[in-house]
Amino acid sequence: MAGGSDGRADVIVIGGGMAGTGAAARIAPHASVIVLETESAPGYHATGRSAAAFLLNYGNVTIQALTAASEAALAVPDPALADGPLLAPRGELVLAPPGDEARLAALMAEAPALAPLDPDEAVRMVPILRREVIAAAAYEETARDIDVDRLLQGFLRLARAACGRVVCGARVGSLARRGAVWRAETSAGAFEAPVVVNAAGAWADHVARLAGVAPLGLAPLRRSAAIIPAPGGHDVTGWPLVADAAETWYARTDAGRLMVSPADEDPSEPIDTWADDMVIAEGLARYEAAVTVPVTRVERTWAGLRTFAPDRTPVAGFDPAAEGFFWLAGQGGYGIQTAPALSALAAHLAVGAPCPEGIADDVIAALSPARLRG
């Protein structure tokens, strides 16, 4: 089937965040593709509210495999994707207050990139830290910042270069299989394709219900953050990302300021979410207990939804009970750093594009939606 202005293609992708645009970029050289995005521009929701960190130690073994397989594409991207590295040095410092040493040790046992660090060195790295509340510390030198917008724009450019279409303002109202094709009725018109990729993020289970497909139990969880001035007039530019081992707060630099997150995971409906003042206050209090400079002003707050499958592993593959219905959802807080490998894998599974290097069969099996069908 040839793509065209009539709304017909080989593949429809529902969702224009990093997952959907990445999949479209990798599918487009092999099959005609149309991306349907509800908002007025791609990347409005979780993609636009990412902490933009690349952490090799983050997540379970499947996540770590996808992250490792994405590293080269981000560090030395194809010129068609980006005109230079999409990663920049940052480092991650993980702290354990008294009583949490075992928790940090367990984290290091699961995260080869984390190495023990003398607490005094941690304070030299981030001079506002309270030395007396650091019982142990660890450091990941390979932690880096990701240029999220350049990656998103690169995927969009690749998709369009291969004649992929991105249609914004296209909220899907109905989705049904008619014969050999799926038909999506949207606020921007009707679209048809034999394959539909459900990359709708927090709305992925909703899209499944529209299609008459059983949901997977995906859970949108709110993650909030506050932007505060650089504490005590310090130059924070070179500071690493700092987190506590219990994941009750973290802080990272943001254009000369600090972004502090309470690391919340509060269940939410799929909505354009916002930060809760009490959650922000509690997170800032936990941050203040670890530093010597109090928070005197909050410049702004924001929140986004991180959506997880029940086992906290992303879902990528065709639904075993719905012909041509492909899941690409549940990326949680790992969707940006795994995007190169996961988008290439989605194209491989959906239309037979080459499988990305470093992705073994056990990773593909771990991602399959069949695992959640009992």
Secondary structure, 3 states (H helix, E strand, C coil): CCCCCCCECCEEEECCCHHHHHHHHHHCCCCCEEEEECCCCCCCCCHHHCCCEECCCCCCHHHHHHHHHHHHHHHCCCCCCCCCCCEEECCEEEEECCCCHHHHHHHHHHCCCCEEECHHHHHHHCCCECHHHCCEEEEECCCEEECHHHHHHHHHHHHHHCCCEEEECCCEEEEEEECCEEEEEECCEEEEECEEEECCHHHHHHHHHHCCCCCCCCEEEEEEEEEECCHHHCCCCCCCEEEECCCCCEEEEECCEEEEECCCCEECCCCCCCCCHHHHHHHHHHHHCCECCCCCCCCEEEEEEEEECCCCCCEEEECCCCCCEEEEECEHHHCCCCHHHHHHHHHHHHHCCCCCCCCCHHHHHHHCHHHHCC
